[in-house]
């Protein structure tokens, strides 16, 4: 079951299409403003409500959204709370919109690392903004990439990641270790589709950037 969680970051015009086929839609705090602009009512708005005005909340509540308020002083971000809500509802695929951009660089970095949390290893979790899709690959594991020939792929290690191998990429990886902080895996390119990436231990963030149509 597909769920979409909308956070309070930046959006590309085409991001709304990610809502297609979603059984559940949740707003993480200020993501409610974007959904209201799109004319979409989420099942719930979740967070401390410091980034959404009361008029928007009242409008969405009147149209059927549940408002789940949390304290400002808490140990989880609004996005984490919304992801927990999606998992509790039985989602097996979760797309996050609005995870990046905006004024809060700290939130953007934290949201990228959030994808690597083993808590989400049981679901297909990805963050999308425009042509870019970010997801995590945990070792031992293999991922067939969605991209077409000529499209960009970057592999960013969270810690040291061992036995990284690629299929169909321009700059081949043959059992190498990608070290934390090194840019060895950045800006690769799909030479033959479908390409694939595997690793032995550790976690890779995979950033796929589709070619604009």
N, CA, C and O of each residue as an XYZ file, in Angstrom:
852
protein
N       0.847     -1.197      0.000
C       0.000      0.000      0.000
C       0.878      1.241      0.000
O       1.803      1.364      0.802
N       0.581      2.142     -0.895
C       1.382      3.349     -1.044
C       0.851      4.491     -0.183
O      -0.348      4.770     -0.154
N       1.778      5.143      0.517
C       1.453      6.357      1.258
C       2.385      7.468      0.799
O       3.523      7.208      0.408
N       1.907      8.695      0.846
C       2.727      9.871      0.565
C       2.726     10.756      1.797
O       1.671     11.070      2.350
N       3.915     11.154      2.222
C       4.074     12.077      3.345
C       4.631     13.386      2.786
O       5.675     13.401      2.134
N       3.930     14.466      3.047
C       4.318     15.772      2.507
C       4.886     16.612      3.641
O       4.184     16.932      4.600
N       6.170     16.970      3.523
C       6.856     17.767      4.537
C       6.880     19.234      4.111
O       6.260     19.618      3.120
N       7.617     20.053      4.889
C       7.554     21.502      4.715
C       8.800     22.046      4.008
O       9.331     23.087      4.394
N       9.260     21.346      2.981
C      10.397     21.828      2.213
C       9.958     22.447      0.906
O       8.850     22.970      0.789
N      10.852     22.379     -0.088
C      10.581     22.954     -1.407
C      10.012     21.881     -2.344
O      10.204     20.683     -2.135
N       9.315     22.343     -3.373
C       8.650     21.435     -4.308
C       8.934     21.866     -5.737
O       9.168     23.043     -6.013
N       8.910     20.897     -6.637
C       8.913     21.165     -8.072
C       7.477     21.042     -8.568
O       6.663     20.359     -7.946
N       7.157     21.704     -9.696
C       5.767     21.679    -10.191
C       5.212     20.273    -10.403
O       4.017     20.044    -10.217
N       6.064     19.341    -10.789
C       5.569     17.999    -11.074
C       5.425     17.097     -9.870
O       4.969     15.962    -10.005
N       5.804     17.576     -8.687
C       5.786     16.707     -7.510
C       4.384     16.236     -7.145
O       4.219     15.167     -6.557
N       3.389     17.019     -7.487
C       2.020     16.634     -7.155
C       1.632     15.289     -7.765
O       0.786     14.580     -7.219
N       2.245     14.938     -8.890
C       1.904     13.676     -9.558
C       2.281     12.465     -8.709
O       1.783     11.366     -8.952
N       3.157     12.649     -7.712
C       3.535     11.538     -6.843
C       2.372     11.074     -5.976
O       2.415      9.985     -5.404
N       1.329     11.903     -5.878
C       0.149     11.511     -5.110
C      -0.686     10.456     -5.836
O      -1.519      9.790     -5.221
N      -0.467     10.305     -7.131
C      -1.247      9.337     -7.915
C      -1.067      7.929     -7.350
O       0.058      7.486     -7.120
N      -2.152      7.247     -7.134
C      -2.109      5.868     -6.664
C      -1.894      5.717     -5.173
O      -1.784      4.595     -4.679
N      -1.831      6.823     -4.445
C      -1.606      6.742     -3.000
C      -2.909      6.415     -2.273
O      -3.936      7.057     -2.492
N      -2.848      5.403     -1.404
C      -4.003      5.069     -0.579
C      -4.095      5.978      0.633
O      -5.177      6.181      1.183
N      -2.953      6.530      1.053
C      -2.888      7.380      2.228
C      -2.027      8.602      1.939
O      -1.003      8.503      1.263
N      -2.447      9.759      2.456
C      -1.670     10.982      2.335
C      -1.619     11.632      3.712
O      -2.651     11.868      4.341
N      -0.397     11.919      4.171
C      -0.212     12.569      5.461
C       0.607     13.835      5.280
O       1.534     13.870      4.470
N       0.271     14.866      6.026
C       1.054     16.095      6.044
C       1.877     16.147      7.312
O       1.352     15.950      8.408
N       3.166     16.412      7.170
C       4.021     16.657      8.320
C       4.051     18.162      8.546
O       4.786     18.889      7.878
N       3.248     18.615      9.489
C       3.180     20.026      9.867
C       2.932     20.915      8.641
O       1.867     20.835      8.028
N       3.915     21.767      8.278
C       3.716     22.742      7.209
C       3.469     22.158      5.834
O       3.109     22.891      4.913
N       3.654     20.846      5.671
C       3.266     20.213      4.416
C       1.787     20.368      4.145
O       1.340     20.240      3.006
N       1.022     20.646      5.196
C      -0.418     20.874      5.046
C      -0.702     22.095      4.180
O      -1.703     22.135      3.465
N       0.177     23.089      4.245
C      -0.023     24.300      3.441
C       0.058     23.967      1.956
O      -0.750     24.443      1.158
N       1.044     23.144      1.593
C       1.187     22.746      0.185
C      -0.009     21.923     -0.272
O      -0.545     22.158     -1.355
N      -0.430     20.961      0.542
C      -1.587     20.142      0.162
C      -2.837     20.999      0.022
O      -3.642     20.779     -0.883
N      -3.004     21.960      0.898
C      -4.158     22.860      0.800
C      -4.104     23.655     -0.499
O      -5.129     23.855     -1.151
N      -2.928     24.101     -0.872
C      -2.758     24.821     -2.139
C      -3.094     23.935     -3.327
O      -3.660     24.395     -4.319
N      -2.740     22.654     -3.216
C      -3.040     21.697     -4.290
C      -4.499     21.258     -4.289
O      -4.935     20.584     -5.222
N      -5.253     21.620     -3.275
C      -6.642     21.187     -3.174
C      -6.790     19.746     -2.739
O      -7.775     19.086     -3.068
N      -5.802     19.259     -1.993
C      -5.791     17.860     -1.550
C      -5.970     17.821     -0.036
O      -5.303     18.556      0.692
N      -6.866     16.964      0.431
C      -7.107     16.809      1.863
C      -6.397     15.548      2.354
O      -6.725     14.451      1.902
N      -5.431     15.680      3.270
C      -4.752     14.488      3.795
C      -5.607     13.760      4.812
O      -6.555     14.320      5.363
N      -5.265     12.517      5.051
C      -5.943     11.788      6.131
C      -5.645     12.447      7.479
O      -6.508     12.504      8.355
N      -4.407     12.944      7.636
C      -4.033     13.575      8.905
C      -2.941     14.605      8.680
O      -2.117     14.477      7.775
N      -2.954     15.628      9.526
C      -1.853     16.584      9.632
C      -1.186     16.295     10.971
O      -1.849     16.304     12.009
N       0.121     16.039     10.955
C       0.825     15.537     12.131
C       1.997     16.463     12.455
O       2.807     16.761     11.578
N       2.096     16.920     13.706
C       3.234     17.737     14.093
C       2.893     18.700     15.210
O       1.821     18.628     15.811
N       3.830     19.610     15.480
C       3.592     20.600     16.530
C       2.893     21.854     16.005
O       2.576     22.760     16.776
N       2.655     21.906     14.699
C       1.876     22.954     14.034
C       2.533     24.341     14.143
O       1.850     25.362     14.219
N       3.868     24.350     14.148
C       4.555     25.641     14.193
C       4.798     26.224     12.806
O       5.286     27.347     12.679
N       4.453     25.452     11.751
C       4.700     25.913     10.382
C       3.434     25.967      9.541
O       3.495     26.076      8.316
N       2.296     25.890     10.202
C       1.025     25.947      9.478
C       0.059     26.813     10.278
O      -0.005     26.713     11.503
N      -0.685     27.656      9.584
C      -1.597     28.579     10.264
C      -2.898     27.873     10.642
O      -3.278     26.867     10.043
N      -3.557     28.419     11.634
C      -4.774     27.800     12.145
C      -5.902     27.809     11.122
O      -6.748     26.914     11.124
N      -5.922     28.815     10.245
C      -6.977     28.868      9.228
C      -6.865     27.690      8.268
O      -7.872     27.105      7.869
N      -5.620     27.345      7.897
C      -5.413     26.190      7.016
C      -5.825     24.901      7.721
O      -6.482     24.048      7.124
N      -5.445     24.759      8.979
C      -5.827     23.570      9.740
C      -7.344     23.441      9.855
O      -7.899     22.353      9.706
N      -8.002     24.561     10.122
C      -9.455     24.529     10.253
C     -10.113     24.148      8.935
O     -11.091     23.401      8.917
N      -9.579     24.658      7.838
C     -10.139     24.355      6.515
C      -9.988     22.870      6.190
O     -10.924     22.240      5.698
N      -8.810     22.314      6.464
C      -8.588     20.897      6.186
C      -9.410     20.016      7.125
O      -9.950     18.994      6.703
N      -9.506     20.409      8.394
C     -10.305     19.631      9.350
C     -11.770     19.599      8.945
O     -12.437     18.574      9.087
N     -12.274     20.730      8.435
C     -13.672     20.794      8.007
C     -13.932     19.878      6.818
O     -15.064     19.454      6.585
N     -12.866     19.574      6.064
C     -13.001     18.700      4.898
C     -12.632     17.255      5.215
O     -12.571     16.413      4.318
N     -12.383     16.967      6.508
C     -12.213     15.576      6.900
C     -10.846     15.167      7.403
O     -10.669     14.015      7.799
N      -9.865     16.070      7.405
C      -8.527     15.721      7.892
C      -8.513     15.651      9.413
O      -9.155     16.458     10.085
N      -7.786     14.695      9.944
C      -7.543     14.614     11.378
C      -6.328     15.475     11.721
O      -5.318     15.424     11.019
N      -6.414     16.255     12.779
C      -5.294     17.090     13.209
C      -4.669     16.435     14.440
O      -5.302     16.344     15.491
N      -3.423     15.979     14.302
C      -2.718     15.299     15.391
C      -1.626     16.225     15.918
O      -0.550     16.320     15.328
N      -1.898     16.895     17.011
C      -0.953     17.863     17.579
C       0.026     17.173     18.530
O      -0.350     16.315     19.328
N       1.287     17.573     18.418
C       2.342     17.081     19.296
C       3.042     18.262     19.951
O       3.018     19.371     19.416
N       3.663     18.038     21.098
C       4.370     19.131     21.763
C       5.527     19.653     20.917
O       6.114     18.917     20.124
N       5.845     20.932     21.096
C       7.008     21.495     20.411
C       8.290     20.848     20.907
O       9.200     20.595     20.117
N       8.373     20.581     22.185
C       9.534     19.903     22.766
C       9.326     18.396     22.647
O       8.555     17.802     23.401
N      10.021     17.792     21.694
C       9.847     16.361     21.441
C      11.140     15.804     20.878
O      12.010     16.561     20.448
N      11.273     14.496     20.879
C      12.503     13.841     20.435
C      12.474     13.445     18.969
O      13.492     13.001     18.438
N      11.342     13.591     18.301
C      11.213     13.237     16.887
C      10.793     14.464     16.093
O      10.072     15.328     16.593
N      11.254     14.529     14.849
C      10.785     15.592     13.973
C       9.363     15.290     13.520
O       8.874     14.170     13.669
N       8.709     16.303     12.966
C       7.358     16.100     12.448
C       7.343     15.049     11.341
O       6.394     14.273     11.226
N       8.406     15.027     10.524
C       8.467     14.024      9.461
C       8.568     12.626     10.042
O       7.914     11.708      9.548
N       9.375     12.444     11.081
C       9.462     11.124     11.716
C       8.110     10.687     12.264
O       7.729      9.525     12.126
N       7.396     11.598     12.875
C       6.069     11.272     13.408
C       5.114     10.870     12.292
O       4.322      9.941     12.453
N       5.185     11.566     11.160
C       4.302     11.248     10.034
C       4.675      9.906      9.407
O       3.797      9.152      8.989
N       5.975      9.604      9.340
C       6.398      8.304      8.815
C       5.924      7.178      9.735
O       5.494      6.125      9.264
N       6.003      7.402     11.031
C       5.510      6.392     11.980
C       4.017      6.165     11.789
O       3.535      5.037     11.889
N       3.297      7.232     11.517
C       1.846      7.130     11.284
C       1.564      6.313     10.030
O       0.651      5.487     10.011
N       2.353      6.547      8.979
C       2.168      5.806      7.729
C       2.448      4.323      7.920
O       1.715      3.478      7.407
N       3.504      4.008      8.656
C       3.837      2.603      8.902
C       2.778      1.924      9.761
O       2.415      0.774      9.517
N       2.286      2.642     10.770
C       1.245      2.079     11.628
C      -0.027      1.802     10.852
O      -0.798      0.912     11.209
N      -0.249      2.570      9.784
C      -1.440      2.381      8.954
C      -1.266      1.259      7.936
O      -2.197      0.944      7.194
N      -0.081      0.656      7.897
C       0.140     -0.483      7.016
C       0.791     -0.176      5.697
O       0.779     -1.021      4.802
N       1.366      1.011      5.537
C       2.009      1.358      4.277
C       3.234      0.476      4.044
O       4.025      0.239      4.957
N       3.378     -0.001      2.822
C       4.555     -0.779      2.433
C       5.459      0.016      1.495
O       6.611     -0.354      1.267
N       4.929      1.105      0.956
C       5.683      2.015      0.086
C       5.360      3.431      0.547
O       4.193      3.807      0.653
N       6.413      4.220      0.822
C       6.204      5.584      1.284
C       7.054      6.538      0.442
O       8.267      6.362      0.324
N       6.411      7.538     -0.132
C       7.089      8.596     -0.872
C       7.037      9.864     -0.030
O       5.967     10.273      0.422
N       8.191     10.480      0.177
C       8.264     11.725      0.935
C       8.468     12.875     -0.047
O       9.391     12.851     -0.861
N       7.610     13.870      0.035
C       7.747     15.091     -0.752
C       8.087     16.244      0.191
O       7.694     16.235      1.358
N       8.811     17.229     -0.315
C       9.145     18.388      0.509
C      10.190     18.109      1.562
O      10.262     18.827      2.560
N      11.007     17.079      1.369
C      12.032     16.738      2.356
C      13.230     17.671      2.279
O      13.977     17.802      3.249
N      13.422     18.326      1.124
C      14.623     19.116      0.907
C      14.266     20.551      0.493
O      13.134     20.842      0.106
N      15.252     21.424      0.586
C      15.050     22.815      0.161
C      14.437     23.652      1.269
O      14.196     23.172      2.376
N      14.193     24.903      0.948
C      13.664     25.807      1.958
C      14.790     26.372      2.812
O      15.968     26.190      2.507
N      14.416     27.055      3.878
C      15.392     27.764      4.700
C      16.143     26.865      5.666
O      17.202     27.256      6.157
N      15.630     25.664      5.958
C      16.205     24.821      7.000
C      17.137     23.767      6.420
O      16.722     22.643      6.137
N      18.409     24.144      6.247
C      19.408     23.198      5.774
C      19.548     22.025      6.726
O      19.763     20.893      6.292
N      19.426     22.287      8.032
C      19.555     21.222      9.023
C      18.490     20.152      8.830
O      18.771     18.958      8.936
N      17.268     20.588      8.547
C      16.189     19.617      8.331
C      16.439     18.809      7.053
O      16.188     17.604      7.025
N      16.926     19.460      6.008
C      17.197     18.746      4.765
C      18.239     17.656      4.946
O      18.068     16.543      4.448
N      19.327     17.971      5.660
C      20.361     16.974      5.913
C      19.825     15.841      6.786
O      20.080     14.666      6.521
N      19.084     16.205      7.826
C      18.518     15.183      8.706
C      17.539     14.289      7.956
O      17.488     13.084      8.200
N      16.763     14.869      7.044
C      15.795     14.081      6.289
C      16.482     13.102      5.348
O      15.997     11.988      5.149
N      17.612     13.510      4.765
C      18.360     12.588      3.908
C      18.883     11.410      4.721
O      18.791     10.261      4.288
N      19.429     11.694      5.894
C      19.943     10.625      6.747
C      18.822      9.747      7.292
O      19.028      8.564      7.561
N      17.648     10.324      7.451
C      16.502      9.573      7.945
C      16.201      8.369      7.050
O      15.757      7.327      7.533
N      16.440      8.514      5.764
C      16.175      7.424      4.828
C      17.028      6.196      5.130
O      16.664      5.073      4.782
N      18.175      6.427      5.788
C      19.088      5.323      6.089
C      18.769      4.623      7.396
O      19.411      3.625      7.722
N      17.807      5.108      8.146
C      17.471      4.533      9.444
C      16.961      3.101      9.264
O      16.028      2.881      8.492
N      17.551      2.121      9.960
C      17.081      0.733      9.834
C      15.633      0.539     10.271
O      15.022     -0.483      9.959
N      15.083      1.511     10.988
C      13.672      1.442     11.369
C      12.775      1.283     10.151
O      11.691      0.708     10.246
N      13.230      1.798      8.989
C      12.400      1.782      7.783
C      12.813      0.680      6.803
O      12.428      0.707      5.634
N      13.591     -0.279      7.282
C      14.078     -1.319      6.374
C      12.963     -2.209      5.841
O      13.144     -2.892      4.832
N      11.816     -2.207      6.506
C      10.716     -3.064      6.062
C       9.798     -2.452      5.033
O       8.855     -3.104      4.585
N      10.050     -1.200      4.639
C       9.209     -0.542      3.643
C      10.068      0.018      2.516
O      11.269      0.228      2.684
N       9.447      0.255      1.380
C      10.116      0.921      0.262
C       9.954      2.426      0.472
O       8.894      2.990      0.202
N      11.009      3.064      0.952
C      10.954      4.479      1.322
C      11.843      5.285      0.388
O      13.001      4.930      0.165
N      11.305      6.365     -0.156
C      12.114      7.242     -0.997
C      11.623      8.678     -0.859
O      10.452      8.933     -0.575
N      12.542      9.598     -1.067
C      12.211     11.019     -1.081
C      12.363     11.528     -2.507
O      13.334     11.208     -3.192
N      11.400     12.315     -2.941
C      11.373     12.790     -4.325
C      11.275     14.304     -4.346
O      10.464     14.892     -3.631
N      12.098     14.929     -5.163
C      11.914     16.332     -5.493
C      12.260     16.516     -6.961
O      13.413     16.356     -7.361
N      11.274     16.846     -7.744
C      11.491     17.027     -9.173
C      12.032     15.769     -9.809
O      11.444     14.695     -9.679
N      13.171     15.900    -10.509
C      13.768     14.766    -11.210
C      14.588     13.869    -10.299
O      15.029     12.801    -10.723
N      14.802     14.282     -9.053
C      15.686     13.544     -8.146
C      14.901     12.637     -7.204
O      13.889     13.038     -6.628
N      15.389     11.406     -7.063
C      14.839     10.443     -6.114
C      15.967      9.933     -5.235
O      17.014      9.523     -5.736
N      15.757      9.957     -3.924
C      16.764      9.496     -2.969
C      16.196      8.310     -2.208
O      15.068      8.357     -1.717
N      16.987      7.244     -2.113
C      16.577      6.063     -1.356
C      17.818      5.447     -0.724
O      18.939      5.859     -1.021
N      17.622      4.473      0.136
C      18.740      3.824      0.822
C      18.832      2.362      0.411
O      17.823      1.678      0.241
N      20.076      1.900      0.254
C      20.359      0.479      0.015
C      21.180     -0.029      1.186
O      22.250      0.503      1.478
N      20.677     -1.061      1.859
C      21.360     -1.641      3.006
C      22.001     -2.960      2.619
O      21.392     -3.789      1.943
N      23.235     -3.140      3.054
C      23.914     -4.380      2.742
C      23.602     -5.497      3.733
O      23.321     -5.212      4.897
N      23.641     -6.752      3.310
C      23.870     -7.123      1.919
C      22.593     -6.916      1.103
O      21.510     -7.326      1.521
N      22.724     -6.284     -0.049
C      21.535     -6.034     -0.859
C      21.901     -5.582     -2.260
O      23.040     -5.210     -2.544
N      20.903     -5.627     -3.121
C      21.078     -5.236     -4.524
C      19.862     -4.432     -4.945
O      18.738     -4.751     -4.556
N      20.077     -3.404     -5.728
C      18.986     -2.550     -6.195
C      19.079     -2.375     -7.715
O      20.112     -1.949     -8.233
N      18.005     -2.702     -8.418
C      17.904     -2.389     -9.845
C      17.426     -0.947     -9.959
O      16.405     -0.577     -9.379
N      18.161     -0.144    -10.704
C      17.863      1.279    -10.801
C      16.768      1.544    -11.823
O      16.620      0.820    -12.808
N      16.010      2.596    -11.564
C      14.874      2.919    -12.433
C      15.269      3.735    -13.642
O      14.485      3.867    -14.581
N      16.483      4.291    -13.636
C      16.871      5.268    -14.648
C      17.124      4.700    -16.035
O      17.293      3.496    -16.228
N      17.141      5.617    -16.987
C      17.415      5.282    -18.377
C      18.869      5.591    -18.724
O      19.566      6.276    -17.975
N      19.310      5.082    -19.857
C      20.670      5.338    -20.329
C      20.932      6.844    -20.388
O      20.116      7.614    -20.896
N      22.089      7.245    -19.854
C      22.484      8.652    -19.863
C      22.087      9.422    -18.615
O      22.513     10.563    -18.437
N      21.284      8.824    -17.748
C      20.852      9.528    -16.546
C      21.870      9.362    -15.419
O      22.662      8.420    -15.406
N      21.826     10.299    -14.480
C      22.827     10.399    -13.420
C      22.456      9.564    -12.202
O      21.288      9.450    -11.832
N      23.485      8.984    -11.590
C      23.336      8.228    -10.344
C      24.506      8.579     -9.436
O      25.660      8.563     -9.865
N      24.202      8.900     -8.172
C      25.255      9.111     -7.183
C      25.045      8.156     -6.017
O      23.916      7.878     -5.614
N      26.157      7.660     -5.485
C      26.145      6.738     -4.354
C      26.889      7.403     -3.202
O      28.092      7.650     -3.287
N      26.164      7.689     -2.128
C      26.744      8.390     -0.983
C      26.749      7.445      0.209
O      25.685      7.054      0.689
N      27.932      7.070      0.696
C      27.988      6.112      1.810
C      27.676      6.766      3.150
O      28.145      7.865      3.444
N      26.876      6.073      3.959
C      26.627      6.472      5.334
C      27.504      5.578      6.200
O      27.111      4.461      6.538
N      28.684      6.059      6.558
C      29.718      5.194      7.104
C      30.447      4.518      5.952
O      30.182      4.816      4.787
N      31.350      3.625      6.265
C      32.055      2.887      5.221
C      31.166      1.759      4.709
O      30.576      1.018      5.494
N      31.075      1.635      3.387
C      30.227      0.623      2.760
C      31.121     -0.296      1.935
O      31.864      0.168      1.070
N      31.051     -1.588      2.200
C      31.979     -2.531      1.580
C      31.361     -3.275      0.400
O      30.143     -3.358      0.243
N      32.261     -3.812     -0.418
C      31.897     -4.686     -1.543
C      30.833     -4.046     -2.439
O      29.825     -4.668     -2.775
N      31.079     -2.804     -2.813
C      30.132     -2.092     -3.682
C      30.410     -2.485     -5.126
O      31.536     -2.379     -5.612
N      29.366     -2.938     -5.793
C      29.481     -3.388     -7.173
C      28.384     -2.739     -8.006
O      27.275     -2.503     -7.528
N      28.715     -2.458     -9.254
C      27.735     -1.847    -10.153
C      27.608     -2.660    -11.421
O      28.532     -3.361    -11.834
N      26.444     -2.548    -12.026
C      26.177     -3.150    -13.331
C      25.578     -2.064    -14.215
O      24.588     -1.434    -13.843
N      26.165     -1.846    -15.362
C      25.606     -0.897    -16.318
C      25.932      0.556    -16.064
O      25.330      1.427    -16.692
N      26.868      0.862    -15.161
C      27.266      2.246    -14.924
C      28.548      2.572    -15.674
O      29.374      1.695    -15.929
N      28.702      3.833    -16.023
C      29.860      4.256    -16.803
C      31.166      4.044    -16.040
O      32.161      3.609    -16.620
N      31.166      4.348    -14.745
C      32.356      4.175    -13.913
C      32.100      2.990    -12.995
O      31.422      3.102    -11.973
N      32.654      1.864    -13.382
C      32.316      0.601    -12.728
C      32.902      0.529    -11.329
O      33.996      1.026    -11.063
N      32.153     -0.095    -10.453
C      32.591     -0.410     -9.099
C      32.637     -1.920     -8.987
O      31.654     -2.605     -9.267
N      33.799     -2.438     -8.570
C      34.006     -3.886     -8.590
C      34.449     -4.371     -7.214
O      35.607     -4.734     -7.011
N      33.528     -4.371     -6.297
C      33.855     -4.868     -4.972
C      34.606     -3.870     -4.113
O      35.337     -4.263     -3.203
N      34.439     -2.590     -4.387
C      35.186     -1.559     -3.672
C      34.496     -1.162     -2.373
O      33.312     -1.429     -2.164
N      35.283     -0.507     -1.495
C      34.737      0.114     -0.302
C      34.572      1.601     -0.565
O      35.526      2.277     -0.950
N      33.362      2.112     -0.357
C      33.127      3.553     -0.431
C      33.185      4.090      0.987
O      32.419      3.666      1.852
N      34.106      5.034      1.224
C      34.369      5.526      2.573
C      33.566      6.777      2.868
O      33.357      7.619      1.994
N      33.122      6.887      4.101
C      32.382      8.064      4.543
C      33.180      9.336      4.266
O      34.361      9.434      4.599
N      32.509     10.303      3.650
C      33.137     11.584      3.385
C      33.855     11.678      2.057
O      34.217     12.777      1.636
N      34.072     10.565      1.388
C      34.737     10.562      0.081
C      33.689     10.607     -1.031
O      32.587     10.078     -0.888
N      34.058     11.251     -2.142
C      33.105     11.489     -3.233
C      33.252     10.479     -4.378
O      32.831     10.749     -5.502
N      33.842      9.333     -4.092
C      34.093      8.323     -5.130
C      32.828      7.920     -5.880
O      32.888      7.642     -7.078
N      31.688      7.882     -5.202
C      30.468      7.399     -5.848
C      29.586      8.465     -6.456
O      28.491      8.167     -6.932
N      30.049      9.715     -6.449
C      29.208     10.829     -6.917
C      29.305     10.992     -8.429
O      30.372     10.827     -9.019
N      28.169     11.318     -9.044
C      28.085     11.674    -10.479
C      28.522     10.546    -11.392
O      29.346     10.744    -12.285
N      27.972      9.363    -11.168
C      28.118      8.282    -12.123
C      27.002      8.411    -13.153
O      26.169      9.312    -13.059
N      26.984      7.525    -14.121
C      26.003      7.636    -15.206
C      25.604      6.255    -15.681
O      26.432      5.347    -15.755
N      24.336      6.107    -16.000
C      23.848      4.829    -16.525
C      24.302      4.693    -17.977
O      23.946      5.501    -18.834
N      25.089      3.658    -18.231
C      25.579      3.390    -19.580
C      24.726      2.337    -20.279
O      24.574      2.365    -21.500
N      24.167      1.403    -19.494
C      23.305      0.353    -20.042
C      22.186      0.080    -19.053
O      22.439     -0.319    -17.916
N      20.950      0.294    -19.481
C      19.785      0.087    -18.605
C      19.180     -1.300    -18.860
O      19.194     -1.781    -19.993
N      18.646     -1.947    -17.803
C      18.598     -1.474    -16.410
C      19.940     -1.677    -15.710
O      20.539     -2.751    -15.782
N      20.393     -0.640    -15.042
C      21.612     -0.720    -14.242
C      21.257     -1.213    -12.844
O      20.088     -1.232    -12.461
N      22.273     -1.610    -12.089
C      22.045     -2.106    -10.728
C      23.252     -1.798     -9.858
O      24.367     -1.620    -10.349
N      23.004     -1.740     -8.559
C      24.053     -1.512     -7.563
C      23.850     -2.501     -6.431
O      22.714     -2.768     -6.038
N      24.942     -3.051     -5.900
C      24.866     -3.927     -4.740
C      25.964     -3.551     -3.754
O      26.948     -2.905     -4.114
N      25.779     -3.967     -2.509
C      26.818     -3.749     -1.505
C      26.773     -4.879     -0.484
O      25.763     -5.567     -0.332
N      27.907     -5.052      0.217
C      28.009     -6.131      1.180
C      27.567     -5.724      2.572
O      26.679     -6.350      3.151
N      28.182     -4.675      3.115
C      27.804     -4.167      4.432
C      27.697     -2.650      4.365
O      28.300     -2.006      3.506
N      26.912     -2.089      5.293
C      26.756     -0.644      5.354
C      25.503     -0.170      4.638
O      24.679     -0.970      4.194
N      25.376      1.152      4.534
C      24.199      1.771      3.918
C      24.647      2.803      2.884
O      25.475      3.669      3.169
N      24.095      2.697      1.704
C      24.318      3.671      0.637
C      23.056      4.488      0.415
O      21.958      3.939      0.337
N      23.216      5.797      0.315
C      22.137      6.602     -0.244
C      22.308      6.622     -1.758
O      23.381      6.941     -2.270
N      21.243      6.280     -2.463
C      21.262      6.281     -3.926
C      20.436      7.468     -4.405
O      19.244      7.573     -4.114
N      21.094      8.363     -5.151
C      20.402      9.527     -5.698
C      20.315      9.350     -7.208
O      21.327      9.394     -7.908
N      19.113      9.151     -7.696
C      18.884      8.991     -9.138
C      18.258     10.282     -9.669
O      17.279     10.782     -9.115
N      18.826     10.807    -10.736
C      18.327     12.044    -11.322
C      17.877     11.754    -12.748
O      18.693     11.492    -13.632
N      16.586     11.804    -12.950
C      16.015     11.485    -14.260
C      16.244     12.634    -15.245
O      16.363     13.794    -14.849
N      16.299     12.302    -16.485
C      16.430     13.305    -17.518
C      15.076     13.970    -17.747
O      14.056     13.296    -17.889
N      15.079     15.283    -17.782
C      13.841     16.010    -18.010
C      13.300     15.684    -19.390
O      14.048     15.634    -20.367
N      11.994     15.461    -19.464
C      11.371     15.134    -20.756
C      11.151     16.404    -21.568
O      10.638     16.341    -22.685
